[in-house]
């Protein structure tokens, strides 16, 4: 399914749901639904892969450095941080740490929507661009996160982040094992998860 017809928002994450240590929020977001209303249609995907970024060396806010580009990362939890990379792709993040402290979760993969297995594909599938940077997932009537859950038969794989050179060893990527929306599997991490 690509889009649903317009409907009212029955439930959505509140500010407190987005706030917390970024790695914990990255795991809590798994199983939840990112929704974007565009021209009367709701594009809705189940979050199945995330990465956590705070002030580590791979982050846009490394060492707490604030710039015009990353300023939203220092905002209140629940804001969208959308940036343009490699001159062609958008990446969608959700701010998580208390205001004044940088932290965001990169959304890497969605289920229940066509072609959303990877950050750039996810942004395209949800019709999100740099113009959506700073939108508030708590108050904006057209974009929100619906509560969800990880089903009992699903397992969370913990792995290293993709496409980073610095702080590449940190286990800050999380995904649902077996989900078709995952951008890239980590066979070693999956094998460790399966061991008794």
C-alpha positions in Angstrom: 0.0 0.0 0.0 1.3 3.4 -0.9 -1.1 5.8 0.8 -4.3 5.7 2.8 -7.2 8.1 2.3 -7.4 10.9 4.8 -8.5 10.2 8.3 -8.2 11.7 11.7 -5.2 11.1 14.0 -6.4 8.6 16.6 -3.2 8.5 18.7 0.3 10.0 18.4 3.5 10.2 20.4 3.7 13.0 22.9 6.8 15.1 23.7 7.8 12.9 26.6 7.8 9.8 24.3 10.5 11.3 22.1 12.7 12.4 25.0 15.4 10.2 26.4 18.8 8.8 25.7 19.0 8.6 21.9 19.9 4.9 21.7 16.9 4.1 23.9 14.5 6.2 21.8 15.9 4.6 18.7 14.8 1.2 20.0 11.5 2.5 21.3 10.6 3.8 17.8 10.8 0.3 16.3 7.3 -0.9 15.5 5.8 2.6 15.6 4.4 4.3 12.5 5.6 7.4 10.9 2.7 9.2 9.2 2.6 12.1 6.7 -0.6 13.6 5.3 0.0 15.1 1.8 -2.9 16.4 -0.3 -5.5 14.3 1.5 -3.5 11.1 1.5 -1.7 9.6 4.5 1.6 8.0 3.8 2.2 5.6 6.7 5.1 3.2 7.3 6.1 1.0 10.3 9.6 1.9 11.5 11.8 -1.1 11.4 15.4 0.3 11.3 17.0 3.2 13.2 20.4 4.6 14.0 21.3 6.8 17.0 23.5 9.9 16.8 24.4 12.2 19.7 27.7 14.1 19.8 30.0 11.3 18.8 32.5 11.7 16.0 30.1 10.5 13.3 27.4 12.9 14.2 26.6 16.3 12.6 26.9 17.6 16.1 30.2 16.0 16.9 31.7 17.4 20.2 28.6 19.6 20.7 29.4 21.9 17.7 26.3 23.8 16.6 26.0 25.1 13.0 23.1 26.5 10.9 22.8 23.1 9.3 22.5 21.0 12.5 20.7 23.6 14.8 17.5 21.5 14.9 19.4 18.7 16.5 19.7 20.9 19.6 16.0 21.6 19.7 13.2 20.0 21.6 12.5 16.3 21.3 10.0 15.4 18.6 11.3 17.8 15.9 12.2 16.5 12.5 15.8 17.0 11.4 15.9 16.5 7.6 19.2 17.1 5.7 20.3 16.8 2.1 23.4 14.6 1.4 25.6 13.7 -1.5 23.8 16.4 -3.5 20.8 14.1 -4.2 19.4 12.4 -1.1 17.3 13.5 1.9 17.7 11.8 5.3 15.0 12.0 8.0 15.9 12.1 11.7 13.9 12.7 14.9 15.4 14.9 17.7 15.5 13.1 21.1 17.7 14.7 23.8 16.6 17.5 26.1 16.6 20.9 24.4 20.2 22.3 24.2 21.7 18.8 23.9 22.2 17.4 20.4 20.7 14.0 19.7 18.7 12.4 16.9 17.5 9.1 15.5 18.0 8.5 11.8 15.1 6.6 10.3 16.6 4.0 8.0 13.7 1.6 7.0 9.9 1.2 7.0 7.5 -1.6 6.4 4.0 -1.4 5.0 4.9 1.2 2.3 6.6 0.6 -1.0 10.3 1.1 -1.4 11.3 2.5 1.9 14.3 0.3 2.8 17.1 2.9 3.2 17.2 6.5 4.4 16.9 8.2 1.0 14.1 5.8 -0.2 12.3 6.3 3.1 12.3 10.1 2.7 11.0 9.7 -0.9 8.3 7.3 0.1 7.0 9.6 2.8 7.4 12.8 0.6 9.8 14.4 3.0 12.5 16.9 1.9 14.7 19.6 3.4 11.7 21.9 3.5 10.3 19.7 6.3 13.3 20.3 8.6 12.2 21.5 12.0 8.6 20.3 11.8 7.1 19.2 15.1 5.9 15.7 15.3 3.9 16.5 18.5 2.0 19.6 17.2 1.9 19.5 13.4 -1.5 18.1 12.3 0.0 16.7 9.1 3.0 14.6 10.4 3.2 12.4 13.4 4.3 9.1 15.0 1.6 6.6 16.0 2.3 4.2 18.8 3.3 0.7 17.9 5.1 -2.3 19.3 7.6 -5.0 18.6 5.7 -8.3 18.2 6.6 -11.2 20.5 8.1 -13.1 17.6 10.2 -10.2 16.4 13.8 -9.7 17.7 15.8 -6.5 17.7 19.2 -6.8 16.1 21.9 -4.4 17.5 24.6 -3.5 15.0 27.1 -0.8 14.0 26.0 2.1 11.9 26.2 2.1 8.1 28.2 4.5 6.0 30.2 6.2 8.8 34.0 6.3 9.0 34.4 7.8 12.5 33.0 6.0 15.6 32.1 3.1 13.2 32.5 0.6 16.0 29.6 1.9 18.1 26.6 -0.5 18.3 24.0 2.2 17.6 21.9 0.7 14.7 18.8 -1.3 15.6 16.5 -3.2 13.3 13.8 -5.9 13.4 15.1 -9.3 12.3 13.5 -10.5 9.1 11.8 -7.2 8.2 11.7 -6.5 4.4 12.1 -2.8 5.2 15.6 -3.2 6.6 18.2 -1.5 4.3 21.1 -3.9 5.1 21.4 -7.0 7.2 24.3 -7.7 9.6 24.7 -11.5 9.4 27.2 -11.6 12.3 24.9 -9.7 14.6 22.0 -11.9 13.6 23.9 -15.0 14.2 24.9 -13.8 17.7 21.2 -13.1 18.4 20.2 -16.7 17.4 22.8 -18.3 19.7 21.3 -19.8 22.9 
